[in-house]
Amino acid sequence: MSDKSNLTRRRLLAAAGAAPLALAAGRAFAQTAEGQPMPGNAALPEPMEARMGWAVVGLGSYALGQVIPEFPAARQSKLAAFVSGNPAKARELGGRYGVEHLYDYRTYDRMADNPAIDCVYIVLPVGLHAEYAIRALEAGKHVLCEKPMASTSAECEAMIAAAKANDRQLGIAYRVHFEPHNREALRRIRGGEIGAMRHIHCDHGFNASLQWPPHKWRLQKALGGGGSMYDVGIYGINTSLMMLDEQPVAVSAEYAYPSDDPRFTEVEGGIDWRMRMASGINVQGSSSYCYGPYAARQRYFGSDASIIMDPATTYYDNTLVMDGGGPRREIGAGNSREQFAAQLDGFSEAARANRPHLTPGEMGLRDIRLIEAMYRSADNGGAVIEL
């Protein structure tokens, strides 16, 4: 582009200021202002009255810090109701976000009579997922359930059966599928930019504290469902399989945490695990409640190049680095926080059309079955479990 055609901001402002003088001097400009039709842009926000109404069930730290604050960024979804065992908290949040429909766990099933609620987001401890998801489905609502889907594969199967029996959609909140850097990694992998996939390695973990309530319930079997694999190791499983076009044929795992640690009387504190694919690719990872600082790493090794993501699955600051096929370079893909609103709108679209979500209940069941197999392997000293 030449200097003459490259108007700077200063030149544009100067031109704008001179326009009235030129017009006053005569017909110096032939252009006239003209209204334009509304663009056919599907990304435009829907009017509030047309959006899908959501009830958020469970007002803990994740709901308060991540889920609820991102509803204003959504384009097809809106807050319609809160469900909490703490009435004062529900009232305060209702006033803050303009939510008038408030329920507790005794009045939960009355949502069936509220047409303002289309979708229910289960943001409860894992041990409560199955019960409250099934009750919402039976109330005629579509359900997005936090990961992991449930404590056991039997509970997952019951949730899927309830969705089918009530002709409702059931999705699992694998937000990484909507996160810009992971979507960009998927695009590049499928586009052949790293060559043939050869190996995936991932590590996920943090140092769990008995003193912090959001960690404390994770260390209790009844609420947490299981140990670190249920909570953070599942990111490695699900995100790796997101990038592959095949499913595992075998898994193995070994426990890896201090045996005398008082935090781990009910659940394990760490696992080193492996998935073998039919093609010969291995996915290898670790999951831990003993890591400091927080770890959320994924690395994809291809025949021509690698993709390094460190961090890969956080709320705010994921990164993507291409290594090989040219200079090592970081790829900017967007704001990681976009994943929350994108996930809400993705499920709203699926619910409105009553079609399967990008991350359906069947995906959640698959991952719980893999985790159960890994625990069986660890219980047997790392024995390979054929699937």
Secondary structure, DSSP 8 states (H G I E B T S, - for coil): --TTT---HHHHHHHHHHHHHHHHHSS--------------TTS---GGGSEEEEEE--SHHIIIIIGGGGGG-SSEEEEEEE-S-HHHHHHHHHHHT--EEE-SSSGGGGGG-TT--EEEE-S-GGGHHHHHHHHHHTT-EEEEESS--SSHHHHHHHHHHHHHTT--EEEE-GGGG-HHHHHHHHHHHTTTT-SEEEEEEEEEEE--TTSHHHHGGGSHHHH-SSHIIIIIHHHHHHHHHT-SS-EEEEEEEE-S-TT-GGGSSS-SEEEEEEEETTS-EEEEEEESEEEEEEEEEEEEESS-EEEESS-S-SS----EEESSSS-EE-----TTHHHHHHHHHHHHHHHHT---SSBHHHHHHHHHHHHHHHHHHHTTT--EE-
